[in-house]
Amino acid sequence: MMLAIPDVLSAVEVTRVRAIIDAADWVDGNATSGGQSALAKHNVQLPEASAAAREAGDIVLDALGRTPLFVAAALPLRVYPPLFNRYGIGHAFGTHVDNAIRIRRGSDFRIRTDLSATLFLADPDSYDGGELVVEDRPGIKLPAGHMLLYPASTLHRVEPVTRGQRIASFFWVQSMIRSGDDRATLFELDTAIQSLAAERGQGDPDIIRLTNVYHNLLRRSAEL
Ligand code: NI
């Protein structure tokens, strides 16, 4: 499932995050890549352990926690501390694979990457190119503060930037529901229940029964 989630960060938060990261020191993006991606990757990144990455990452993590659409769609168990990258003119990231397991250096944090996320941090009018292309779908470029969630199992790439700078946060999510199909079905059920509840009210007896079904299915398949 691919999902664009609007307004994960407000305009004020985008400005705050940009102020933090724009003032920081960036390094070659291959600092975090395996051998195969290193061949395809041409960008710069904030060092993972830098104070700026942590401070800006915490703003992103707080925002995710209060974004119901993210929680409902991803059913997150763990979120990798957000990373930040920047593509200037001529930068691109060719077709690549995201590693199945990410281990954070110098810590015991490890994650199975079920979902990949890109949170856009630059106004799309401020740069050309830089679309995120997932498999053979049309390239995607979202407004600043919006986020694309997509299966980490896909081949994907970032098109070359030809004007301006594409700036984004990216990270991975391990879901409580390992199967993408099961996760999508739960999300569909949840979405239908929320839509019915908006019409009938949360106290409607059938909504309560359906909510019970949702939680029983979640209880059956969640891994914690
Ligand atoms: Ni990737």
Boltz pocket constraint, residues with backbone or C-beta under 6 A from the ligand:
constraints:
  - pocket:
      binder: B
      contacts: [[A, 96], [A, 97], [A, 98], [A, 116], [A, 156]]
      max_distance: 6.0
